[in-house]
Amino acid sequence: MRRLVALFLLGACGAPAPAPSEPPPWVSQAISKGWKPGQWLAISGSNPTNGYGLTPTNTLASVNTAGDSAQDLTHHFITSWTGAALCIGHRSYGTYMMGPGGNHNNYDKGTTYLFDLETREWEEVAGEDTSGFDPSSPYGEYNSGRPVTNHSAWWPFYDSYRNEFAYPRGWGSPISGSDQYPKPYGHGLDLASYDTKGYSDKLWRRYPKLDGLTADELNGLCVQCGGAWDESRNSFWLVAAHNSLSASGIVARYSSVDNAWTLYEKQWCVFLGSAYAIDPIRDVLTMPGSYQNGRIYCLSLSKPNERYQEPRSTSALWVAQESGARPENYGQIGWHWSKARNGFIYYDWHSPATVRLASYVSGGTFKAGQQTDYRLEWSVITSPDNSVVPTAKPSAGGNVYSKFQLARWGSVEIAFFYPRADGAMYAFRVS
């Protein structure tokens, strides 16, 4: 492996508060009024679900200062490949942050929004960036220093070590065209400073360069890639491959503690196109693959260089065994590890009320790379008496990816999904 160390000193970290052991008061209140595991609630906007003590709140569209209509924000921002992250250590009970995004519908304003999980209110963190951008710059930034993002649907993550809302790479241009090339520099937004000082583009910290990539591998950072935050290592894992499916992919890890990348030996990786999540018990990164016959590919995080036989002998990835109520679609989904359920929570907008669980099933002594030993049993966990259905998927466009997020407070787990700029945030009780 090669370790790529930053050439500057590690700055002070805006350490987050530990995640509280109790959920926000509105969650406890809703549970006391009969909110059961397996049920959805509309928790914000003008018409939250009746009977649970939820008062009306604002919407994302209502805090937008760029003059966008709710329809345009939904079509050009939310459902056009924009991503989100659940920042559980930010503020009293965590925040859900969305943006910047766009691309397919050429939304180039670089805005970022925040939904406070205590107040259930939206706020605009960063308004429209009018500073312009230089596609030839190596950093993937607006002239202001704010990151240019494009296809951000599965990219944002919460760096719990530094208390940052982060992206692991930038872009040459926020809109479609010949300049939409990825840049090997990530960025992190200092959330503690944002709360105390207000927003400034200077609050974005530039990552060290992910170096050592060929032009083909750099292009693989475009859309055929993704990653997940590793709480045990205070690191972000990145797996990428070119869309030709024949080019060499990469496996890399960014350590927030060291402010450095490690680029592992290059692998052949699959074209995945979905959200990723880590099984922390068995130390495995799981990656549903919509473009590879609907399989779930796995990477051993303790042995990321090791080669296995599936899908190719030159790959570090291997395939999980599956049984039960297996879904048809593995692309553009929400996918998170649930500690309470000992498995992965799956959400696909094609069936807006249905939430599934892929539970780990012990098949003997687990050994990374032997696919028969990593088994997932599928089931539907939406309750039969659920009466709330999130806003339906639009007929054209729309995706889930990281806009489906999971929060954990003690033994209580709640999933969140925001599908429409002038509508409700939806919450699903997992446990």
C-alpha positions as CSV (number, residue, x, y, z in Angstrom):
1,M,0.0,0.0,0.0
2,R,1.0,3.6,-0.3
3,R,0.4,6.2,2.3
4,L,-0.2,9.7,1.1
5,V,0.5,12.1,3.9
6,A,-0.6,15.8,3.9
7,L,2.3,18.3,3.6
8,F,0.8,20.6,6.2
9,L,0.1,20.3,9.9
10,L,-3.1,18.8,11.3
11,G,-5.4,21.6,12.4
12,A,-7.4,21.6,15.6
13,C,-10.6,19.5,15.5
14,G,-14.0,21.0,16.2
15,A,-14.8,18.0,18.4
16,P,-18.5,17.0,18.3
17,A,-20.5,16.3,21.4
18,P,-21.1,12.6,22.0
19,A,-24.4,11.3,20.6
20,P,-27.0,11.5,23.3
21,S,-28.4,8.3,24.7
22,E,-32.0,9.6,24.5
23,P,-33.8,10.7,21.3
24,P,-35.2,14.2,20.7
25,P,-38.3,15.0,22.8
26,W,-40.6,14.8,19.8
27,V,-39.5,11.2,19.2
28,S,-40.1,10.2,22.8
29,Q,-43.5,12.0,22.6
30,A,-44.5,10.2,19.4
31,I,-43.5,6.9,20.8
32,S,-45.6,7.5,23.9
33,K,-48.5,8.3,21.7
34,G,-48.2,5.0,19.8
35,W,-45.5,5.3,17.2
36,K,-44.5,1.7,16.6
37,P,-41.4,0.2,14.9
38,G,-42.2,-0.2,11.2
39,Q,-44.3,2.9,10.8
40,W,-43.6,6.1,8.9
41,L,-44.5,9.6,10.2
42,A,-44.5,13.0,8.4
43,I,-42.7,15.0,11.0
44,S,-42.3,18.5,9.5
45,G,-43.9,20.9,7.0
46,S,-47.4,22.3,7.1
47,N,-49.2,19.0,7.7
48,P,-47.3,16.6,10.0
49,T,-49.0,13.4,10.9
50,N,-51.9,13.9,13.3
51,G,-52.1,12.3,16.7
52,Y,-48.5,12.5,17.7
53,G,-48.2,16.0,19.0
54,L,-46.2,17.2,16.0
55,T,-46.6,20.9,15.3
56,P,-46.1,22.4,11.8
57,T,-42.6,23.6,10.8
58,N,-40.9,25.1,7.8
59,T,-39.7,23.5,4.6
60,L,-36.4,23.6,2.6
61,A,-38.1,25.7,0.0
62,S,-39.2,28.3,2.5
63,V,-35.6,29.1,3.6
64,N,-34.1,29.2,0.1
65,T,-32.7,32.7,-0.7
66,A,-31.9,32.2,-4.3
67,G,-35.4,32.7,-5.6
68,D,-36.0,29.1,-6.7
69,S,-39.5,27.8,-6.8
70,A,-40.3,24.7,-4.8
71,Q,-40.8,22.8,-8.0
72,D,-37.4,23.8,-9.3
73,L,-35.7,23.0,-6.0
74,T,-37.3,19.6,-6.0
75,H,-36.4,18.8,-9.6
76,H,-33.1,20.5,-10.0
77,F,-31.7,20.1,-6.5
78,I,-33.2,17.3,-4.4
79,T,-34.0,14.7,-7.0
80,S,-31.1,15.5,-9.3
81,W,-28.3,13.5,-7.7
82,T,-27.9,15.6,-4.6
83,G,-26.7,13.8,-1.4
84,A,-27.1,14.2,2.3
85,A,-25.4,13.1,5.6
86,L,-26.6,12.6,9.1
87,C,-24.4,14.5,11.5
88,I,-25.3,12.9,14.7
89,G,-22.6,14.7,16.8
90,H,-23.7,18.1,15.6
91,R,-25.9,20.2,18.0
92,S,-28.1,18.6,20.7
93,Y,-29.5,15.6,18.8
94,G,-27.8,15.7,15.4
95,T,-28.6,17.4,12.0
96,Y,-29.5,16.2,8.5
97,M,-27.5,18.1,5.9
98,M,-28.1,18.2,2.2
99,G,-26.1,19.7,-0.7
100,P,-24.5,20.9,-2.8
101,G,-25.6,19.0,-5.8
102,G,-27.4,18.9,-9.1
103,N,-25.7,18.1,-12.4
104,H,-28.3,16.2,-14.4
105,N,-30.5,19.3,-14.4
106,N,-27.7,21.8,-14.3
107,Y,-28.3,23.2,-10.8
108,D,-25.0,25.1,-10.2
109,K,-25.7,27.3,-7.2
110,G,-23.7,25.4,-4.6
111,T,-26.2,25.7,-1.8
112,T,-26.3,23.6,1.4
113,Y,-29.2,23.1,3.8
114,L,-29.6,21.8,7.3
115,F,-32.5,20.1,9.1
116,D,-32.2,20.2,12.9
117,L,-33.4,16.9,14.4
118,E,-34.4,18.5,17.6
119,T,-36.4,21.5,16.3
120,R,-37.5,19.8,13.0
121,E,-36.7,23.1,11.2
122,W,-34.7,23.8,8.0
123,E,-32.1,26.4,7.6
124,E,-30.0,27.5,4.7
125,V,-26.4,27.0,5.6
126,A,-24.8,28.4,2.4
127,G,-26.8,30.4,-0.2
128,E,-26.1,30.7,-3.9
129,D,-22.4,31.0,-4.8
130,T,-21.9,33.6,-7.5
131,S,-18.1,33.7,-7.5
132,G,-17.7,31.5,-10.6
133,F,-15.4,28.6,-11.0
134,D,-12.4,27.6,-13.1
135,P,-12.7,24.0,-14.6
136,S,-8.9,23.9,-15.1
137,S,-8.2,24.4,-11.4
138,P,-6.9,21.2,-9.7
139,Y,-9.0,21.6,-6.6
140,G,-12.6,21.4,-7.7
141,E,-13.7,24.7,-6.0
142,Y,-15.7,27.8,-6.7
143,N,-13.5,30.9,-6.7
144,S,-14.7,31.5,-3.2
145,G,-13.1,28.3,-2.0
146,R,-16.4,26.4,-1.6
147,P,-16.3,22.9,-3.1
148,V,-17.8,22.3,-6.5
149,T,-19.8,19.1,-6.3
150,N,-21.5,17.1,-9.0
151,H,-23.2,13.8,-8.6
152,S,-23.1,14.2,-4.9
153,A,-25.8,11.6,-4.3
154,W,-23.7,9.0,-2.5
155,W,-20.8,11.2,-1.4
156,P,-21.5,13.4,1.6
157,F,-20.5,12.0,5.0
158,Y,-20.2,13.1,8.6
159,D,-16.6,13.2,9.9
160,S,-17.3,12.6,13.6
161,Y,-13.7,13.0,14.5
162,R,-13.6,16.6,13.3
163,N,-17.3,17.4,13.4
164,E,-17.4,18.2,9.7
165,F,-19.9,17.8,6.9
166,A,-17.6,16.5,4.2
167,Y,-17.1,15.4,0.6
168,P,-14.1,13.3,-0.4
169,R,-13.5,14.8,-3.8
170,G,-14.4,17.9,-5.9
171,W,-15.4,18.6,-9.5
172,G,-14.3,20.8,-12.4
173,S,-17.8,22.0,-13.0
174,P,-21.2,21.8,-11.2
175,I,-23.1,21.4,-14.5
176,S,-23.2,18.9,-17.3
177,G,-20.7,19.2,-20.1
178,S,-17.1,18.6,-21.1
179,D,-15.8,20.1,-17.8
180,Q,-17.6,17.7,-15.4
181,Y,-14.4,15.9,-14.3
182,P,-13.6,14.9,-10.8
183,K,-10.8,16.4,-8.8
184,P,-8.7,14.5,-6.2
185,Y,-9.3,17.0,-3.4
186,G,-12.0,16.6,-0.8
187,H,-13.4,19.3,1.6
188,G,-14.9,19.4,5.1
189,L,-17.2,22.1,6.6
190,D,-16.4,23.0,10.2
191,L,-19.8,22.7,11.9
192,A,-18.7,24.0,15.3
193,S,-17.4,27.2,13.8
194,Y,-20.6,27.5,11.7
195,D,-22.7,27.4,14.8
196,T,-20.6,30.0,16.7
197,K,-19.6,32.4,13.9
198,G,-22.1,31.8,11.1
199,Y,-21.4,30.6,7.6
200,S,-18.3,31.6,5.7
201,D,-16.7,29.9,2.6
202,K,-13.5,29.9,4.6
203,L,-15.0,27.3,6.9
204,W,-14.4,24.7,4.2
205,R,-11.1,22.8,4.8
206,R,-9.4,21.3,1.8
207,Y,-8.2,17.7,2.1
208,P,-4.7,16.6,0.9
209,K,-4.6,15.3,-2.6
210,L,-5.5,11.7,-3.3
211,D,-2.4,11.2,-5.4
212,G,-1.0,8.4,-7.6
213,L,-4.0,7.9,-9.9
214,T,-3.9,7.5,-13.7
215,A,-6.2,9.6,-15.8
216,D,-8.5,6.5,-16.2
217,E,-8.6,5.9,-12.4
218,L,-9.2,9.6,-11.8
219,N,-12.2,9.4,-14.1
220,G,-13.4,6.5,-12.0
221,L,-14.1,9.0,-9.3
222,C,-16.8,10.4,-11.5
223,V,-20.0,8.5,-10.8
224,Q,-18.9,4.9,-10.5
225,C,-17.8,5.0,-6.9
226,G,-18.8,5.7,-3.3
227,G,-17.8,5.1,0.2
228,A,-18.7,5.1,3.9
229,W,-17.4,6.5,7.2
230,D,-15.6,4.1,9.4
231,E,-16.3,5.0,13.0
232,S,-13.7,2.6,14.5
233,R,-10.9,4.0,12.4
234,N,-12.1,7.7,12.1
235,S,-11.7,7.2,8.4
236,F,-13.6,7.4,5.1
237,W,-13.3,4.4,2.8
238,L,-13.6,5.1,-1.0
239,V,-14.1,2.4,-3.7
240,A,-14.2,3.5,-7.3
241,A,-14.1,2.0,-10.8
242,H,-14.4,3.4,-14.3
243,N,-17.7,3.0,-16.2
244,S,-16.2,0.8,-18.8
245,L,-16.1,-2.0,-16.2
246,S,-12.7,-3.0,-17.5
247,A,-10.4,-0.4,-16.1
248,S,-8.6,-0.7,-12.8
249,G,-10.5,0.5,-9.8
250,I,-9.1,1.8,-6.6
251,V,-9.6,1.3,-2.9
252,A,-8.5,4.2,-0.7
253,R,-8.9,5.3,2.9
254,Y,-8.8,8.9,4.2
255,S,-7.8,9.1,7.9
256,S,-9.2,12.1,9.6
257,V,-6.8,11.7,12.5
258,D,-3.7,11.8,10.3
259,N,-5.3,14.0,7.6
260,A,-3.8,11.6,5.0
261,W,-4.9,9.1,2.3
262,T,-3.8,5.5,2.0
263,L,-4.1,4.2,-1.5
264,Y,-4.2,0.4,-1.5
265,E,-3.0,-1.9,-4.3
266,K,-5.2,-1.3,-7.3
267,Q,-8.1,-3.7,-7.8
268,W,-10.6,-4.4,-10.5
269,C,-13.8,-3.0,-9.0
270,V,-17.4,-3.2,-10.2
271,F,-19.6,-0.4,-11.4
272,L,-21.9,-0.2,-8.4
273,G,-24.0,3.0,-8.4
274,S,-25.6,2.8,-4.9
275,A,-25.1,3.7,-1.3
276,Y,-22.5,1.8,0.8
277,A,-22.5,0.8,4.5
278,I,-20.1,-0.9,6.9
279,D,-20.9,-4.0,9.0
280,P,-18.9,-2.9,12.1
281,I,-19.1,-6.3,13.8
282,R,-17.4,-8.2,11.0
283,D,-15.5,-5.2,9.7
284,V,-16.9,-5.4,6.1
285,L,-17.8,-2.7,3.7
286,T,-21.0,-3.7,1.7
287,M,-21.9,-2.3,-1.7
288,P,-25.1,-3.1,-3.4
289,G,-24.4,-3.3,-7.2
290,S,-27.2,-2.3,-9.5
291,Y,-25.1,-2.8,-12.6
292,Q,-23.9,-6.3,-11.7
293,N,-27.0,-8.4,-11.7
294,G,-28.2,-7.0,-8.3
295,R,-25.5,-8.4,-6.1
296,I,-24.1,-7.1,-2.8
297,Y,-20.3,-6.8,-3.0
298,C,-18.2,-6.8,0.0
299,L,-14.7,-5.6,1.0
300,S,-12.8,-6.8,4.1
301,L,-11.6,-3.6,5.8
302,S,-9.0,-5.5,7.8
303,K,-7.5,-7.0,4.6
304,P,-8.3,-4.5,1.8
305,N,-5.5,-5.8,-0.4
306,E,-6.4,-9.5,-0.3
307,R,-7.6,-11.1,-3.6
308,Y,-10.6,-13.4,-3.9
309,Q,-12.3,-15.4,-6.6
310,E,-15.5,-13.4,-7.0
311,P,-16.3,-11.5,-9.2
312,R,-12.8,-11.9,-10.7
313,S,-9.6,-13.4,-9.4
314,T,-7.9,-10.0,-9.5
315,S,-10.5,-8.3,-7.3
316,A,-10.6,-7.6,-3.6
317,L,-14.4,-7.7,-3.7
318,W,-16.5,-10.7,-3.0
319,V,-20.3,-11.4,-3.1
320,A,-22.7,-11.9,-0.1
321,Q,-25.1,-14.8,-0.2
322,E,-28.8,-13.8,0.0
323,S,-32.1,-15.4,0.8
324,G,-35.7,-14.3,1.8
325,A,-37.7,-11.4,0.4
326,R,-34.9,-10.2,-1.9
327,P,-35.7,-6.9,-3.6
328,E,-35.5,-6.5,-7.4
329,N,-33.7,-3.2,-7.5
330,Y,-30.2,-2.5,-6.0
331,G,-29.5,0.8,-7.7
332,Q,-30.0,4.3,-6.3
333,I,-31.2,2.9,-2.9
334,G,-30.7,3.9,0.7
335,W,-28.5,1.5,2.7
336,H,-27.4,1.7,6.3
337,W,-26.2,-0.6,9.1
338,S,-28.7,-1.0,11.9
339,K,-27.1,-1.9,15.3
340,A,-30.6,-2.6,16.8
341,R,-31.5,-5.0,14.0
342,N,-28.1,-6.5,13.3
343,G,-28.4,-5.9,9.6
344,F,-28.7,-3.4,6.8
345,I,-31.7,-1.2,6.3
346,Y,-32.8,-0.9,2.7
347,Y,-35.0,1.7,1.1
348,D,-36.1,2.0,-2.5
349,W,-38.3,4.9,-3.7
350,H,-40.1,2.7,-6.3
351,S,-42.1,1.3,-3.4
352,P,-42.3,4.4,-1.1
353,A,-43.7,2.8,2.0
354,T,-41.6,-0.4,2.0
355,V,-38.5,-0.7,4.1
356,R,-36.5,-3.9,4.1
357,L,-33.9,-5.5,6.4
358,A,-31.0,-7.6,5.3
359,S,-30.1,-9.4,8.5
360,Y,-26.7,-11.0,9.0
361,V,-27.1,-14.8,9.4
362,S,-24.4,-16.7,11.1
363,G,-23.2,-19.6,8.9
364,G,-20.3,-20.8,11.0
365,T,-17.0,-19.0,11.6
366,F,-16.9,-15.9,9.4
367,K,-13.8,-15.5,7.2
368,A,-13.6,-12.6,4.8
369,G,-13.5,-13.6,1.2
370,Q,-15.4,-16.9,1.6
371,Q,-18.7,-15.7,0.3
372,T,-20.7,-18.7,1.7
373,D,-19.8,-17.5,5.2
374,Y,-21.4,-14.0,4.8
375,R,-25.1,-14.5,4.5
376,L,-27.9,-11.9,4.5
377,E,-31.6,-12.8,5.1
378,W,-34.1,-10.4,3.6
379,S,-37.4,-9.4,5.2
380,V,-39.9,-6.5,5.0
381,I,-40.0,-4.5,8.2
382,T,-42.7,-1.9,7.3
383,S,-45.6,-2.7,9.7
384,P,-48.9,-4.0,8.2
385,D,-50.7,-1.2,10.1
386,N,-48.5,1.6,8.7
387,S,-50.7,4.3,7.2
388,V,-48.2,7.0,6.2
389,V,-46.6,6.8,2.8
390,P,-43.7,9.2,1.7
391,T,-44.2,11.3,-1.4
392,A,-44.2,9.1,-4.5
393,K,-41.2,9.0,-6.8
394,P,-41.6,11.4,-9.7
395,S,-42.3,9.8,-13.1
396,A,-39.0,11.2,-14.5
397,G,-35.8,11.2,-12.4
398,G,-35.6,10.9,-8.7
399,N,-33.3,8.8,-6.5
400,V,-32.7,7.9,-2.9
401,Y,-29.0,7.3,-2.3
402,S,-27.8,9.2,0.8
403,K,-31.0,11.2,1.2
404,F,-32.2,8.2,3.2
405,Q,-30.3,8.5,6.6
406,L,-30.3,6.6,9.9
407,A,-30.0,8.1,13.4
408,R,-29.3,6.2,16.6
409,W,-30.0,7.5,20.1
410,G,-29.4,4.7,22.6
411,S,-31.7,1.8,21.6
412,V,-33.9,4.0,19.4
413,E,-33.1,4.1,15.6
414,I,-35.0,6.4,13.3
415,A,-34.5,6.7,9.5
416,F,-35.1,9.9,7.6
417,F,-36.0,10.7,4.0
418,Y,-36.7,14.1,2.4
419,P,-38.2,13.8,-1.1
420,R,-39.7,17.2,-1.8
421,A,-38.6,20.8,-1.2
422,D,-42.0,22.1,-0.1
423,G,-43.0,18.9,1.7
424,A,-42.5,16.9,4.9
425,M,-39.4,15.2,6.3
426,Y,-40.4,11.6,6.7
427,A,-39.3,9.5,9.6
428,F,-39.4,5.7,9.9
429,R,-39.1,4.0,13.2
430,V,-36.6,1.2,12.9
431,S,-36.5,0.3,16.7
